[in-house]
Amino acid sequence: MTYQRQNFILRFALLLSLLSGLIDPDPSQAQKIKSTPFSYLPEQGTDRYDMRVPHKTLPLADGSGFVILAHQSSGSYSVERYDVDLKKQWSTTIPINPGETLEAFGRGTQQALVVLHHKDDNGQNLTLVPVSLQGGQKAAPKVLMAVAPRDRRPGVSISPDGSRVLAFRYFTREQQVKSIAATLFDQSGNKIEDKNYDFRALGDFFSPAVHVANDGTQYVTLISEGMKKLTVRRYPAGASTEIKVLGVPVGGVFGGKAVTVRDAKFTVLGDGSLYAAALCADYATGEYYSLKVVKFDFNGTGDMKFSPEFRFTPEYLAEVAKAGGTDAKRLDDVYLAEMLLTPDKQLVVIAERHFEEGGSEAPVHARELHLFGYNEFGAPTWHSIVAKDQMAPAIDSYTGIGFRAAVFGGTVQLLTMENINKKSDLYLRRVSAQTGVISAPERLKLNVADDQQLAYVKDFTAWLNEKTIIGVSRPSKKSAALQLDKIVVK
């Protein structure tokens, strides 16, 4: 070996040594984990699948901590407030009487909001239980809406900031909704106004859903014209009777195929606009045809922005097969899960494949994530597939698998529980909303138990900020108890 080559190797080795002190080969080593015991009883009955309240940990607006709604016994829930260091500040019990189920959970600036649905032979009602964020005191329960026992189940919507609560009931004829009566309340349960939505001129439509904005504006979303059209009706807050209606066909006959909406999701996002995504399929065969995305801009241009459709071509199926290591002949059991908007108006739509083996006691599965990116002009710019192999026992159904997502700047963070390289844990991936580049999964080192017992409860996952994640998990097979975790990532 020449002197020059030997000298080069020595200098290169020295450089690697210096770099190793600057670059952590395992970024998760820099994480800090703090835990405290946590009590939780899995939900029973149909609510395990309905997922009426999928988010049970809510960060407080002032950054001082978070509130949790925990099912701790067969006859009660508890609302608990924690500070940022997991110190419990108070706990308040919400009794659940026979015939009652949890309907909604939210938080405003002053109150945590728990809504219960009660049904017996005499009728149904929705009751709001406000809980003071300051000291945990319960206010007197407030009946928001009462209907006959045979009526369709009434509903409730809480605004994103928790300042408005909207209760509504349906009036039907032969199972078709003809009108909706809604009452708007503040976060303390004080009545603000009544609204009526009349649909008698619309003919048949499906899946009516009601959303309320922070200012009390109400949006009713519909799928109409034989599951081919997405429609949004806006009812402004206050005395105004102006109704703005925007609708767009997403189905129809294409290349001789009758295409209809298989799954749809509507969400009011950070720019104040309402976005809709629809998975469309061949009506005759059920084969997935395309993804269509619409922006309903009531506050800006007062019009719609219809993004070019994304077709599920044979090439896309090949990508799915390659990502999951399977022989995918068609898309099955794929459902819309999230729509996320970055500050610079990049939109990310996430769908997930999940299914049951069959039977009420059989395990449930969640497989690949399908991600689609759109730029600020609504044009599709990238797509990606995240393969994962998740299974949960029937006792916690889809609350123990799936994913959670949050946006920080131009990055989407994805959190999953997986077993990767024989390490069962929570894993964090970061997705560039602009380019679609996805980081390698980063293990958070909670060492979540890998068995058929309750191991992770997705409902309690939340971000306090870009670096701080709250979760609930069981740390090992030897432990029978859950713990509340605070994870600070690098």
C-alpha positions as CSV (number, residue, x, y, z in Angstrom):
1,M,0.0,0.0,0.0
2,T,1.4,3.4,-1.0
3,Y,1.9,6.1,1.6
4,Q,-0.6,8.4,-0.1
5,R,-3.3,5.7,-0.1
6,Q,-2.6,4.8,3.5
7,N,-2.7,8.5,4.5
8,F,-6.1,8.9,2.7
9,I,-7.6,5.9,4.5
10,L,-6.5,7.2,7.9
11,R,-7.9,10.7,7.1
12,F,-11.2,9.1,5.9
13,A,-11.5,7.0,9.0
14,L,-10.8,10.1,11.1
15,L,-13.5,12.0,9.2
16,L,-16.0,9.2,9.8
17,S,-15.2,9.2,13.5
18,L,-15.8,12.9,13.7
19,L,-19.1,12.6,11.8
20,S,-20.3,9.8,14.0
21,G,-20.2,12.3,16.9
22,L,-22.4,14.7,15.0
23,I,-24.8,12.4,13.3
24,D,-26.9,10.0,15.4
25,P,-27.1,6.7,13.6
26,D,-30.4,6.0,15.3
27,P,-32.4,9.3,15.7
28,S,-34.8,7.6,18.1
29,Q,-32.0,7.4,20.7
30,A,-32.7,11.2,21.2
31,Q,-36.3,10.6,22.3
32,K,-37.5,11.0,25.8
33,I,-40.4,8.9,27.1
34,K,-42.4,9.6,30.2
35,S,-45.3,7.4,31.4
36,T,-47.9,7.2,34.0
37,P,-50.5,4.4,34.8
38,F,-53.7,4.7,32.8
39,S,-57.1,3.0,33.3
40,Y,-59.3,2.1,30.3
41,L,-62.0,-0.4,29.6
42,P,-62.5,-1.3,25.9
43,E,-65.8,-0.2,24.4
44,Q,-68.5,-2.8,23.9
45,G,-71.4,-3.1,21.5
46,T,-71.8,-1.6,18.1
47,D,-69.8,1.6,19.0
48,R,-66.6,-0.5,18.6
49,Y,-67.3,-0.3,14.8
50,D,-69.2,2.9,14.5
51,M,-66.3,4.9,15.9
52,R,-68.5,7.8,16.8
53,V,-65.7,9.3,19.0
54,P,-62.4,8.4,17.4
55,H,-60.4,11.1,19.2
56,K,-60.4,10.9,23.0
57,T,-57.3,13.0,23.7
58,L,-57.7,16.7,22.9
59,P,-54.8,19.2,23.3
60,L,-55.8,22.4,25.0
61,A,-55.8,25.6,22.9
62,D,-53.4,27.4,25.2
63,G,-50.7,24.6,25.1
64,S,-51.0,23.9,28.8
65,G,-51.8,20.3,28.4
66,F,-54.7,18.1,27.3
67,V,-58.0,16.5,28.3
68,I,-58.9,12.8,28.0
69,L,-62.2,11.0,27.9
70,A,-61.6,7.5,29.2
71,H,-64.1,4.6,29.5
72,Q,-63.0,3.3,32.9
73,S,-66.0,1.2,34.0
74,S,-69.1,-0.3,32.5
75,G,-71.2,2.5,34.0
76,S,-69.1,5.6,33.5
77,Y,-66.6,7.6,31.6
78,S,-64.0,10.0,33.1
79,V,-62.9,13.4,31.8
80,E,-59.4,14.0,33.0
81,R,-57.0,17.0,32.5
82,Y,-53.2,16.6,32.4
83,D,-50.5,19.1,32.2
84,V,-47.6,18.8,29.7
85,D,-45.7,16.6,32.1
86,L,-48.5,14.0,32.5
87,K,-49.5,15.3,36.0
88,K,-53.2,14.7,36.4
89,Q,-54.8,18.0,37.5
90,W,-58.4,16.7,38.0
91,S,-60.7,13.8,37.1
92,T,-64.5,14.0,36.7
93,T,-66.8,11.0,36.4
94,I,-69.6,11.0,33.8
95,P,-72.2,8.3,34.7
96,I,-73.6,6.3,31.9
97,N,-77.1,5.0,32.6
98,P,-78.9,2.1,31.0
99,G,-79.8,3.0,27.4
100,E,-77.1,5.6,27.1
101,T,-74.0,5.7,24.8
102,L,-71.3,8.2,24.0
103,E,-72.2,10.5,21.1
104,A,-69.5,13.2,20.9
105,F,-66.5,14.7,22.7
106,G,-65.0,18.1,22.2
107,R,-63.4,21.0,24.0
108,G,-63.7,24.8,23.9
109,T,-61.6,27.4,25.6
110,Q,-63.5,27.0,28.9
111,Q,-65.3,23.6,28.8
112,A,-64.8,20.0,27.9
113,L,-67.9,18.8,26.1
114,V,-69.4,15.3,26.5
115,V,-72.6,14.5,24.6
116,L,-74.6,11.4,25.5
117,H,-77.4,9.6,23.5
118,H,-80.2,8.1,25.5
119,K,-82.9,5.8,24.1
120,D,-85.8,4.0,25.8
121,D,-89.4,3.1,25.1
122,N,-90.4,6.7,25.8
123,G,-88.0,8.4,23.4
124,Q,-84.5,9.5,22.5
125,N,-82.5,12.5,23.5
126,L,-79.0,14.1,23.2
127,T,-77.7,15.5,26.4
128,L,-74.7,17.8,26.7
129,V,-72.5,17.6,29.9
130,P,-70.2,20.6,30.1
131,V,-67.1,20.1,32.3
132,S,-65.0,23.2,33.4
133,L,-61.5,23.0,32.1
134,Q,-60.3,25.0,35.1
135,G,-61.3,22.7,37.9
136,G,-63.3,19.8,36.4
137,Q,-66.7,20.9,37.8
138,K,-69.7,19.5,35.9
139,A,-72.4,21.9,34.9
140,A,-76.1,20.8,34.9
141,P,-76.7,18.5,31.9
142,K,-78.5,20.1,29.1
143,V,-80.9,18.3,26.8
144,L,-80.1,19.4,23.3
145,M,-82.6,17.5,21.2
146,A,-85.5,15.0,22.0
147,V,-87.2,12.8,19.4
148,A,-89.6,9.9,19.4
149,P,-88.2,6.4,20.0
150,R,-88.9,5.2,16.5
151,D,-87.4,8.3,14.8
152,R,-84.0,8.2,13.1
153,R,-81.2,8.7,15.7
154,P,-80.5,12.4,16.1
155,G,-77.0,13.8,15.6
156,V,-74.6,16.4,16.9
157,S,-71.7,18.3,15.4
158,I,-69.1,20.3,17.5
159,S,-67.1,23.1,15.8
160,P,-63.3,22.6,15.5
161,D,-62.6,25.1,18.3
162,G,-65.4,23.8,20.5
163,S,-67.3,27.1,20.7
164,R,-70.4,25.9,18.9
165,V,-72.5,22.7,19.3
166,L,-75.2,21.8,16.7
167,A,-77.9,19.2,17.5
168,F,-80.1,18.1,14.7
169,R,-83.0,15.7,14.0
170,Y,-84.3,14.1,10.8
171,F,-87.8,14.1,9.3
172,T,-88.2,11.2,6.9
173,R,-90.8,9.6,4.6
174,E,-90.3,5.9,3.7
175,Q,-86.6,6.1,4.9
176,Q,-85.9,9.1,2.7
177,V,-84.8,12.3,4.6
178,K,-87.1,15.2,3.7
179,S,-85.9,17.8,6.1
180,I,-83.6,18.4,9.1
181,A,-84.3,20.6,12.1
182,A,-81.1,21.9,13.8
183,T,-80.5,24.0,17.0
184,L,-77.2,25.8,17.6
185,F,-75.8,26.2,21.1
186,D,-72.7,27.7,22.6
187,Q,-70.1,25.6,24.5
188,S,-72.1,26.0,27.8
189,G,-75.3,24.7,26.2
190,N,-77.0,28.1,25.8
191,K,-79.3,28.2,22.8
192,I,-78.3,30.5,19.9
193,E,-80.7,29.8,17.1
194,D,-82.8,27.3,15.2
195,K,-82.4,26.3,11.5
196,N,-84.4,24.1,9.1
197,Y,-83.0,22.4,6.1
198,D,-85.7,21.5,3.5
199,F,-84.8,18.8,0.9
200,R,-88.2,18.0,-0.5
201,A,-87.2,19.3,-3.9
202,L,-84.0,17.2,-4.2
203,G,-85.5,13.8,-4.8
204,D,-83.5,10.8,-3.6
205,F,-80.1,11.4,-1.9
206,F,-77.9,9.5,0.5
207,S,-75.6,10.0,3.5
208,P,-76.6,13.4,4.7
209,A,-74.1,14.8,7.2
210,V,-74.0,18.1,9.1
211,H,-70.9,20.1,9.9
212,V,-70.7,23.3,12.0
213,A,-67.9,25.9,11.6
214,N,-66.5,28.0,14.4
215,D,-68.8,31.0,13.6
216,G,-71.9,28.8,13.5
217,T,-72.1,28.4,9.8
218,Q,-73.7,25.0,8.9
219,Y,-72.8,22.8,6.0
220,V,-75.0,19.8,4.9
221,T,-73.2,17.4,2.7
222,L,-75.1,14.9,0.4
223,I,-74.5,12.2,-2.2
224,S,-77.3,12.4,-4.7
225,E,-78.5,11.4,-8.2
226,G,-78.0,7.7,-7.7
227,M,-74.7,8.0,-5.8
228,K,-73.2,10.1,-8.6
229,K,-73.1,13.7,-7.3
230,L,-71.5,15.4,-4.4
231,T,-73.5,18.4,-3.1
232,V,-72.9,20.9,-0.2
233,R,-75.5,23.3,1.1
234,R,-74.4,26.2,3.3
235,Y,-76.6,27.8,5.9
236,P,-75.1,31.0,7.3
237,A,-75.2,31.7,11.0
238,G,-77.5,34.5,12.2
239,A,-80.8,35.8,10.7
240,S,-79.7,35.4,7.1
241,T,-81.9,32.9,5.1
242,E,-79.5,32.8,2.1
243,I,-78.8,29.2,1.2
244,K,-75.7,28.6,-1.0
245,V,-75.7,25.3,-2.9
246,L,-72.7,23.8,-4.7
247,G,-72.8,20.4,-6.4
248,V,-70.6,18.5,-8.8
249,P,-71.1,15.1,-10.6
250,V,-68.3,12.6,-9.9
251,G,-70.0,9.5,-11.3
252,G,-71.6,8.7,-14.6
253,V,-71.0,6.5,-17.6
254,F,-67.4,6.3,-18.7
255,G,-66.2,4.0,-21.4
256,G,-69.5,2.0,-21.1
257,K,-69.1,1.6,-17.3
258,A,-71.6,3.0,-14.8
259,V,-69.4,4.6,-12.2
260,T,-70.8,5.6,-8.8
261,V,-69.5,6.8,-5.4
262,R,-68.2,3.9,-3.3
263,D,-66.9,6.1,-0.4
264,A,-66.8,9.9,0.3
265,K,-65.4,12.2,2.9
266,F,-66.1,15.9,3.5
267,T,-63.9,18.0,5.8
268,V,-63.7,21.8,6.5
269,L,-59.9,22.5,6.5
270,G,-57.7,25.3,7.7
271,D,-58.3,27.7,4.9
272,G,-62.1,27.8,5.7
273,S,-63.1,25.8,2.6
274,L,-64.9,22.5,2.6
275,Y,-63.1,19.7,0.7
276,A,-64.5,16.5,-0.5
277,A,-62.9,13.3,-1.7
278,A,-64.7,10.4,-3.4
279,L,-63.6,6.9,-4.3
280,C,-65.6,5.9,-7.3
281,A,-66.2,2.3,-8.5
282,D,-67.7,0.4,-11.4
283,Y,-71.3,-0.2,-10.2
284,A,-71.6,-3.6,-11.9
285,T,-68.3,-5.2,-10.7
286,G,-67.4,-3.1,-7.6
287,E,-63.9,-2.5,-9.1
288,Y,-62.4,0.8,-8.0
289,Y,-62.3,3.3,-10.9
290,S,-60.8,6.6,-9.6
291,L,-60.3,9.1,-6.8
292,K,-61.9,12.5,-7.3
293,V,-61.3,15.6,-5.1
294,V,-63.3,18.8,-5.0
295,K,-62.8,22.1,-3.1
296,F,-66.0,24.0,-2.2
297,D,-64.9,27.6,-1.7
298,F,-67.8,29.4,-0.2
299,N,-65.7,32.2,1.3
300,G,-63.5,33.1,-1.6
301,T,-64.6,32.7,-5.2
302,G,-67.9,31.1,-4.1
303,D,-67.3,28.3,-6.5
304,M,-65.8,24.9,-6.8
305,K,-62.4,23.7,-7.8
306,F,-62.5,20.2,-9.3
307,S,-59.2,18.4,-9.4
308,P,-58.3,16.1,-12.3
309,E,-59.3,12.5,-11.4
310,F,-56.7,10.0,-10.3
311,R,-57.4,6.7,-12.2
312,F,-56.7,3.3,-10.6
313,T,-55.0,1.8,-13.6
314,P,-53.3,-1.6,-13.9
315,E,-50.0,0.3,-13.4
316,Y,-51.3,1.5,-10.0
317,L,-52.3,-2.0,-9.0
318,A,-48.8,-3.1,-9.9
319,E,-47.4,-0.5,-7.5
320,V,-49.8,-1.7,-4.8
321,A,-48.7,-5.3,-5.3
322,K,-45.0,-4.3,-5.2
323,A,-45.4,-2.3,-2.1
324,G,-47.2,-5.0,-0.2
325,G,-45.5,-8.0,-1.7
326,T,-48.9,-9.3,-2.8
327,D,-50.5,-10.3,-6.1
328,A,-53.1,-7.5,-6.2
329,K,-55.7,-8.0,-8.9
330,R,-58.0,-5.2,-7.8
331,L,-58.5,-2.8,-4.9
332,D,-60.7,-4.0,-2.1
333,D,-61.7,-2.7,1.3
334,V,-60.1,0.7,0.7
335,Y,-61.7,3.6,2.6
336,L,-61.0,7.3,2.8
337,A,-59.5,8.2,6.2
338,E,-57.9,11.7,6.2
339,M,-57.7,15.0,4.3
340,L,-54.9,17.3,5.4
341,L,-53.9,20.8,4.3
342,T,-50.6,22.4,4.9
343,P,-50.2,26.2,5.4
344,D,-49.1,26.7,1.8
345,K,-52.2,24.9,0.6
346,Q,-50.7,21.5,-0.3
347,L,-53.5,18.9,0.1
348,V,-52.8,15.3,1.2
349,V,-55.6,12.6,0.9
350,I,-55.1,9.3,2.7
351,A,-57.1,6.1,2.2
352,E,-56.5,2.9,4.1
353,R,-57.3,-0.7,3.5
354,H,-59.0,-2.4,6.4
355,F,-61.3,-5.4,6.9
356,E,-62.6,-8.0,9.3
357,E,-61.9,-11.7,9.0
358,G,-65.6,-12.5,9.7
359,G,-67.6,-12.9,12.8
360,S,-67.9,-10.6,15.9
361,E,-65.0,-12.3,17.7
362,A,-62.6,-12.5,14.7
363,P,-59.5,-10.3,14.4
364,V,-59.5,-7.2,12.3
365,H,-56.8,-6.1,9.9
366,A,-55.4,-2.9,8.5
367,R,-53.1,-2.9,5.5
368,E,-51.6,-0.4,3.1
369,L,-52.1,3.4,3.2
370,H,-52.7,5.1,-0.1
371,L,-51.5,8.7,-0.2
372,F,-52.3,11.3,-2.8
373,G,-50.8,14.8,-3.0
374,Y,-52.3,17.9,-4.6
375,N,-50.6,21.3,-5.1
376,E,-52.1,24.7,-4.2
377,F,-53.9,24.8,-7.6
378,G,-55.6,21.4,-7.0
379,A,-53.5,19.5,-9.5
380,P,-52.4,15.9,-8.4
381,T,-48.6,16.0,-8.1
382,W,-47.7,12.7,-6.4
383,H,-49.0,9.4,-5.0
384,S,-47.4,6.8,-2.7
385,I,-48.3,3.6,-1.0
386,V,-47.2,2.7,2.6
387,A,-47.3,-1.0,3.2
388,K,-48.1,-2.2,6.7
389,D,-49.4,-5.4,8.2
390,Q,-51.6,-4.8,11.3
391,M,-53.9,-7.1,13.1
392,A,-55.9,-6.4,16.3
393,P,-58.2,-8.6,18.4
394,A,-61.9,-8.0,18.2
395,I,-61.9,-6.5,21.7
396,D,-60.4,-3.3,20.5
397,S,-61.3,-3.5,16.8
398,Y,-60.0,-0.6,14.7
399,T,-59.0,1.4,17.8
400,G,-55.8,-0.7,18.1
401,I,-54.7,-0.5,14.5
402,G,-54.8,2.0,11.6
403,F,-52.9,5.2,11.8
404,R,-52.9,8.8,13.2
405,A,-51.7,11.8,11.2
406,A,-50.9,15.5,11.8
407,V,-49.6,18.4,9.8
408,F,-46.7,20.6,10.8
409,G,-45.5,23.1,8.2
410,G,-45.0,21.2,4.9
411,T,-44.7,17.8,6.6
412,V,-47.3,15.2,7.4
413,Q,-46.5,12.9,10.3
414,L,-47.9,9.4,10.3
415,L,-48.0,7.2,13.4
416,T,-48.7,3.5,13.3
417,M,-48.3,0.5,15.6
418,E,-46.4,-2.2,13.7
419,N,-44.0,-5.1,14.1
420,I,-40.9,-4.3,12.0
421,N,-37.8,-6.4,12.1
422,K,-39.3,-8.2,15.1
423,K,-39.7,-5.0,17.0
424,S,-43.3,-4.3,18.1
425,D,-43.7,-0.6,18.6
426,L,-45.1,2.7,17.6
427,Y,-43.5,4.0,14.4
428,L,-43.3,7.5,13.0
429,R,-43.0,8.4,9.3
430,R,-42.7,11.9,7.9
431,V,-44.2,12.7,4.5
432,S,-43.3,15.8,2.4
433,A,-46.6,17.2,1.3
434,Q,-44.9,18.9,-1.7
435,T,-42.9,15.9,-3.1
436,G,-44.4,12.8,-1.5
437,V,-41.0,11.7,-0.2
438,I,-41.6,9.4,2.9
439,S,-39.0,8.9,5.6
440,A,-38.1,5.4,6.9
441,P,-40.2,4.4,9.8
442,E,-38.7,5.6,13.1
443,R,-39.2,3.4,16.1
444,L,-40.4,5.3,19.2
445,K,-39.1,2.6,21.6
446,L,-42.2,2.1,23.7
447,N,-41.8,-1.7,23.1
448,V,-45.5,-2.2,22.7
449,A,-46.7,-5.7,23.5
450,D,-47.2,-8.0,20.5
451,D,-50.0,-10.4,21.4
452,Q,-53.7,-10.8,21.1
453,Q,-54.4,-8.7,24.2
454,L,-55.1,-4.9,24.3
455,A,-51.8,-3.3,23.5
456,Y,-52.3,0.1,22.0
457,V,-55.4,2.4,21.9
458,K,-55.2,4.7,18.9
459,D,-58.1,6.9,20.1
460,F,-55.8,8.5,22.7
461,T,-53.0,9.4,20.2
462,A,-52.5,13.2,19.8
463,W,-49.8,15.7,19.1
464,L,-49.2,18.5,21.6
465,N,-46.7,20.0,19.1
466,E,-44.4,18.9,16.3
467,K,-42.1,17.1,18.7
468,T,-44.4,15.8,21.4
469,I,-46.8,12.9,21.0
470,I,-49.3,11.5,23.6
471,G,-50.4,7.9,23.4
472,V,-51.7,5.0,25.4
473,S,-50.0,1.6,25.2
474,R,-49.1,-1.6,27.1
475,P,-45.3,-1.7,27.2
476,S,-44.7,-5.5,27.3
477,K,-46.4,-8.9,27.3
478,K,-45.5,-9.2,31.0
479,S,-47.5,-6.1,31.8
480,A,-51.2,-6.3,32.2
481,A,-51.7,-2.6,32.6
482,L,-51.9,0.3,30.1
483,Q,-49.9,3.4,30.5
484,L,-50.2,7.0,29.3
485,D,-47.1,8.0,27.4
486,K,-45.5,11.3,26.4
487,I,-42.9,10.9,23.7
488,V,-40.6,13.7,22.8
489,V,-38.9,13.1,19.4
490,K,-35.7,14.6,18.1
